[in-house]
Amino acid sequence: QCEVLHLTWGRRQAIGPNPVAPYSLQIYTSTFQTPFVVDAGDRLEFSWAVPFAPGTLYQICMFDVNGVTSGCQDTYTVIPNLNGTDDMLNCPNVTFLKPLSITGTVANGPISLFGFVDQCTDISIKPNMGTPPFTLTIAPPLHPSFNLTSNTMDPITWTVSLSRAMPFFMSMVSSEGLVWSAGPMHSGGFGPTDCLAPGTMLSSLLNLRTFVCLTHVYCYRIETRRRRIPLPPVPA
């Protein structure tokens, strides 16, 4: 808690169009039903103190000004800060986004914020308020996030095209910035596997835009006082 993460990013060996500053971090947590957005500025580095309570699971994703994503880091757990009161006093808060009311359903009923949803079955998220267009984002760790967009109030349906036990966060945002999120959820292993055929996942994502290392355009890493963690390449 309140440990400072130092993030640096650069084009390196990635390919594709250039990302455009300013950059932002979208941070999913297990304790809030809205993600947090942190302005990372227009430089190639940024420091951020983790403000969440011990026990919180969180995952950082990164975007440029056009919404192109550099992918998501792994999911981490906040632990108690052993350095005492000084660090706590220097730990800034984060700003809540305005919540979006949704109705979420899966094959066997209402969606669970932390549930297992069988692979190759559907998750349906219907906005109950807000103004279209709505964007549903799926954010697995160590992968690029991807978007499904709707110009109506109808449900957005996503087929869980992730392998068994793969964790992921979900979020939906309206045109005026109302946001809902859930997770970490997991892909269950009791569904069919036909949607996991090579190429099926990517071909079904209408608005995939990404810039992750090697196979995509951009990359970033987190380094702390105790560790330096490169973002692994995403399989093509």
N, C-alpha and C positions, 0 to 999 in steps of 0.2 A: 504494500500500500504506500502510495506517494513516491515510489521509486521512479526516477527519471529515465525514460527510454529515449535514446538518441537515434533518430531515423535519418538515414542518408539514401539518396537514390540517384540513378544515372542511367543513361542509355545502354552503356556497356555493349555486350554482344547481341542485344535484341534487334529485331528487324521490324519494319512497318513504319507508319506515319509518326511524326514527332508529337509527343504530348504537349499540352498547352497549359502554362501556369495561369492563375494560381491553383495550387493543389489543396485537397482536403482529405481528411481521414473520416471514415464512417466506422464507428465502433459499436459492435453488438455486445450485449451483456446478457447474463442469465437472470438478472434481477429487475430489469425494466422492459416494458413492452413498447418502448420507442428506442431506436438507435440514437447515438450521439454523433454530431458532426463537428469536427475541429478544423479550423482554418489553418493549413500548414504553410501558407504564404507562397512566394514565388521563387524561393531559393531551393537548393538541392539538399537541404538538411533541415531538421526540425527536432526539437526536444519537447517531450510531453511527460508530465507526471501522472501516473496512474491514480485516479482519485477514488476508486471504488472500494467498497468494504471488503474485508477479508472473506474468502469463500466465493467471491464473484468470479464466474467464468467470463472472459471477454475475448473478442477477436477483432483485430484491426484490418480494415480494407482501405484502399487508397484510390482516389479518383483525380482526374484533371478537371479543368474548368468545363469541358464539354461532356463530362460524365463518363469518359473512357477510364476503365479501371486497370490498375496495375496488379490486381489480385488481392488475396487475403492472406494474412499470416496464420499461423496455427492458433488454436484456442489455448489460452493460458488461464491459470487460477491465481487470484490475488491472495497473498499470504500476509500475516501481520507484519508491520514494520517494527524491527527490533532496534531502530536507531533513536527511538524516543520522540519527545514532543516537538523538537525543532523541525524535523522533517514534516510532521503533521501540520504544523502551522504554515509551512511553505507550500502545501499541496493545494493547488487551485481546484475549484469546482468546475463542472461542465454544465452546459446549458441544456435544459430539456427542450425537445421539440414538441410542438403541439400534437396531441394524440389523435389518431384516426380510428374511428369505430369500424370494425369489420365483422363479418360472419365467416368463420372458417370451418370447412367440413372435409372429412376423409371418408374412406369406404365404409367404415363402421360407425360413423357418427361425427360429433363435434371434434374439431382439432384440439390437440393438447399442445401446450406451449413447449413441452419438453419430451413429447412422445416419440415412439418408433412408428414410422409409416412404411408399410411394406414396399419394397422396390417395385417399380413398374405399375404402381397404383396411383390414383390421382389425389392431389390436394387442390381444393377449390377455395379461393378467397374472394369474398364479395364485399365491396365497400358499402357502408351504410350511410355515409356522409361525404362531403367534399365534392370537388369538381373535377371531371375528367380533363386530360388523360390521367390514368392511374398506371403506375409502374410497379410490378411485382419483381423483387430481386431475390435471387437464390445465391447464398454465399457459403460455399464449402471452404474449409480451411485449406491453405496451401494450393489453391486453385483460383482462377479468375472468377469473379461473380458474374452472373448473367441476368438479363432483364426480359420480362414479358410485359408489353404495354397494351392497354385497352383505352379506347376513346368513348366508352359507355360505362354505365353503372352495373353492367353484367359481371358475373363472377369471372375471375381469371383462373384458369385451371392449368396446373403443372403436373406432369407425370414424373414421379420420383425416379429419375434416370441415374441413380447413384448406386454403387455396389453396397452390399450388406454391411451394416454398422457404420457407414460413412456419416459423420456429423455434418450438420449444416444449419445456418441461420436463414430466416426469411424476413423480408420487410415489404411493406407497401407504402407508397407515397402518392399523394394527390398533387394536382397542378399547383395548389396554393401552399404546399409544404406540410400538410398533415401527414403524420407517419405512424405506422404500426409495425411491430417486429415480434418475433418469437424465436426461441432456441436457447441452447442448442438442441435441435431435433436430430433424429437418426433414421437412416434407411433400414427398414426391417428386412429379414431374410425369408419371409414366407410368401412373397408375391411371385409372379412370373418373372422371367429373365429376358423376354424377347426385346424389351426396350434397351437392353444393355449391349446390343449388337454393335460392333465397331461403326462409329460415325453416327449412330442414332441420336445420341445426346446432343451433339453439336448441331446436327441438321434440324433439330426440332426447336432450337432457340432462335427466335425471330430477330432479336435485337442484341445479339452477342457482340460486345465491343470491349476489347481488352488490350492491355499492353504489359503482359507478364514476361519475365526473362526468357530468353532463348527462342521460344516459339511465338512470342508476342513482342510488344514494342518497348516496354519499360520494366523496371524492377526496383525493389527497395529492400532494405534489410533493417533489422532492429539490432541495436547493440546497447547493452547495459553495463553497469560497473562489473558484472560478473560473467557476462557471456556475449558472444557475437554470433548471431544466428542468420546465415544467408537464406534467402527464399529459394527453395528447390525449384528446378524447372518443371513446368507442367507438361505432361505427356502430350505429344501432338495427336 
